[in-house]
Amino acid sequence: MSVPILYSFRRCPYAMRARLALAVSETRCELREVKLAAKPSAMLEASPKGTVPVLVLPGGEVIDESLDIMRYALSRNDPEAWLANDDPDLIAGNDGPFKHHLDRYKYPERHGSDPLIHREHAMNFLRQVEDRLTMSPHLAGKGRGMVDAAVAPFVRQFAAVAPLWFEEQKLPRLQGWLADFLASELFRAVMLRPRPWTPEQPPLFFP
């Protein structure tokens, strides 16, 4: 194995942000798309917790947390200075309270939840992001960075639950920031549609 292997799932926001950092850092890897209903044994052997993303390095080291994958890739090559445009507290708010309410808004039948209550709780975080964007075009400065890539995939997921309702909310800066992210060449590059990986198929390299 001469390049890292990335086990990923196209729509997973955690895997998405890992792919963003790998792509912007030009960290070439073998991309293995995972079918969540039939996780490959090779991935489970590398990371028994069974969640994506999982990055297996050529020396056998395994990185199976998305933020750790991002920091690993950017520590090797950071052409846009993403590590300088970071905000661990905002990311913690995204990964903690916002993700909690997002899941219960998006999947109420799974959680036995009232989606509208959790939508409003999630909006508290989005209003915080809106306020942040009044100060700069991105979440930690003039250029996109680690925090933008870490948060945007989850905001995308929230917006997709009820797109027309989301467009009607008074979040003009956040809506513009998200639209720019979705229209970017970087986002399009990481949203390729590979077939679920099997050991028999030839390797798919990314980016």
C-alpha positions in Angstrom: 0.0 0.0 0.0 1.7 3.2 -1.2 -1.1 5.7 -0.5 -3.6 5.9 2.3 -7.0 4.2 2.0 -10.1 6.2 2.8 -13.3 4.4 3.7 -16.1 6.9 3.0 -19.8 7.3 2.4 -20.7 10.1 -0.1 -23.6 11.7 1.9 -22.1 11.4 5.4 -21.2 14.9 6.6 -18.3 13.5 8.6 -16.8 11.7 5.6 -17.6 14.8 3.5 -15.4 17.1 5.6 -12.6 14.6 5.6 -12.7 14.4 1.8 -12.7 18.2 1.7 -9.4 18.4 3.7 -7.8 15.5 1.7 -8.7 17.2 -1.5 -7.6 20.7 -0.7 -4.3 19.3 0.8 -3.8 17.2 -2.3 -3.4 14.1 -0.2 -3.8 11.3 -2.7 -5.6 8.2 -1.4 -7.5 5.2 -2.5 -11.2 5.9 -2.1 -13.4 3.1 -1.0 -17.1 3.9 -0.9 -18.9 2.0 1.8 -22.4 0.7 1.7 -23.5 1.2 5.2 -25.8 -1.8 5.2 -22.9 -4.1 4.2 -19.7 -2.6 5.7 -16.6 -4.3 4.3 -14.7 -6.5 6.6 -11.5 -4.7 5.8 -12.9 -1.5 7.2 -14.2 -3.2 10.3 -10.8 -4.8 10.9 -9.2 -1.4 10.7 -11.8 0.3 12.8 -14.2 -1.9 14.8 -16.5 1.0 15.7 -17.7 0.7 12.1 -18.3 4.4 11.2 -16.9 6.5 8.4 -14.6 8.1 7.6 -11.6 5.7 8.2 -8.2 6.5 6.9 -5.6 3.7 6.9 -2.1 5.0 6.4 0.5 3.1 4.4 2.3 2.1 7.6 -0.9 0.6 9.0 -1.8 3.5 11.4 -5.6 4.1 11.5 -7.3 7.5 11.8 -11.0 7.1 12.3 -12.2 10.5 13.5 -13.0 13.0 10.8 -11.4 16.0 12.5 -8.2 14.0 13.0 -8.2 13.1 9.4 -8.6 16.7 8.4 -5.7 17.8 10.7 -3.5 15.0 9.5 -4.0 16.0 5.8 -3.6 19.7 6.5 -0.5 19.2 8.6 1.2 17.7 5.5 0.1 20.4 3.1 -2.1 23.4 3.8 -2.1 25.6 0.7 -5.1 27.7 1.7 -4.0 28.1 5.4 -7.0 26.2 6.7 -5.4 25.4 10.0 -5.0 29.1 10.6 -8.8 29.6 10.0 -10.1 27.3 12.7 -12.5 27.6 15.6 -12.6 24.5 17.8 -15.4 26.0 20.0 -17.7 26.5 17.0 -16.9 23.1 15.7 -17.7 21.6 19.1 -21.1 23.5 19.0 -21.7 22.0 15.6 -20.7 18.4 16.5 -22.5 18.5 19.9 -25.8 20.4 20.3 -26.4 21.2 16.7 -25.8 17.6 15.5 -28.0 16.3 18.3 -31.0 18.5 17.2 -30.3 18.0 13.5 -30.7 14.2 13.9 -33.9 14.6 15.8 -35.2 17.1 13.2 -34.2 15.0 10.2 -35.1 11.6 11.6 -38.0 12.1 14.1 -39.4 8.6 13.6 -36.0 7.1 14.5 -35.7 9.2 17.7 -39.4 9.5 18.7 -38.9 13.3 18.6 -40.9 16.4 17.8 -39.0 17.7 14.7 -40.2 21.3 15.0 -38.9 21.6 18.6 -35.5 20.3 17.5 -35.5 22.5 14.4 -35.9 25.5 16.6 -33.1 24.4 18.9 -30.9 23.8 15.9 -31.7 27.3 14.6 -30.0 28.8 17.7 -26.7 27.5 16.4 -27.4 28.7 12.9 -28.2 32.2 14.2 -24.8 32.1 15.9 -23.2 31.2 12.6 -25.2 34.0 10.9 -23.8 36.5 13.5 -20.3 35.2 12.9 -20.7 35.8 9.2 -21.5 39.5 9.8 -17.9 40.0 10.7 -16.2 38.2 7.8 -17.2 36.2 4.7 -16.1 33.0 6.2 -16.3 31.6 9.8 -12.8 32.5 10.8 -11.7 35.1 8.4 -11.6 36.3 4.8 -10.8 32.9 3.4 -12.4 29.5 3.9 -10.7 27.3 6.4 -10.9 24.3 8.7 -14.0 25.5 10.5 -16.0 26.2 7.3 -15.3 22.7 5.9 -16.1 21.1 9.2 -19.4 22.9 9.7 -20.8 23.3 6.1 -21.7 19.7 5.4 -24.0 19.6 8.5 -25.6 22.9 7.6 -26.2 21.5 4.1 -27.9 18.5 5.7 -30.1 20.8 7.8 -31.1 22.9 4.8 -32.0 19.9 2.7 -34.7 18.7 5.2 -37.1 21.5 4.2 -35.4 23.6 1.5 -38.2 26.1 0.9 -38.7 26.7 4.6 -34.9 27.2 5.0 -34.8 29.7 2.1 -37.5 31.8 3.9 -35.5 32.2 7.1 -33.8 35.4 7.9 -30.3 34.0 7.6 -29.0 35.8 4.5 -25.3 35.6 5.3 -25.5 31.9 6.2 -27.6 31.1 3.1 -25.1 32.9 0.9 -22.1 31.2 2.6 -23.8 27.8 2.1 -24.7 28.5 -1.5 -21.0 29.5 -2.2 -19.8 26.3 -0.6 -22.2 24.1 -2.6 -21.2 25.9 -5.8 -17.5 25.6 -5.3 -15.2 23.4 -7.4 -13.9 21.9 -4.2 -17.3 20.7 -3.1 -18.1 19.3 -6.6 -14.8 17.5 -6.6 -15.5 15.6 -3.4 -19.0 14.6 -4.3 -18.1 12.1 -7.0 -20.4 9.0 -7.2 -18.3 5.9 -6.8 -19.8 2.4 -6.7 -19.6 0.7 -3.3 -16.2 -0.8 -3.0 -15.5 -4.5 -3.3 -12.1 -6.2 -3.0 -12.3 -7.3 -6.7 -12.6 -3.9 -8.3 -9.6 -1.8 -9.4 -8.5 1.0 -7.0 -10.2 4.4 -7.3 -7.8 7.2 -6.5 -8.8 10.5 -5.0 -8.5 13.4 -5.5 
